[in-house]
Amino acid sequence: MPQMAPLLWLNLYIFFTIVFALVIIMNFYMKPPIKISIPAKMAQLNSQTWKW
């Protein structure tokens, strides 16, 4: 298998560096998923008073 030319290695390095930077930037600016608020009815079911 022939060796890759030095400029091709440089292009590959630059390409993967740019892709890595874009992934980091996209992860930084992504909004967190919206949490679904629990209705009051469900909250009352979970907070039952136990009688021992």
Residue, then its C-alpha position, 0 to 999 in steps of 0.5 A: m500500500p503506498q504511503m500518503a503524501p505529507l499534504l494529504w496527512l495535513n489535510l486529514y489532520i485539519f479536517f478532523t480538527i475542524v470536525f472535532a471543534l464543530v462537535i464541541i461547539m455544537n454540544f456547548y450551545m445545544k439546549p438541554p431537553i425540556k423536563i416534563s412537569i409532573p401534574a399535581k394529581m401525580a404528585q399527590l399520589n406519591s405523597q401518601t401518608w402511611k399509617w403504621 
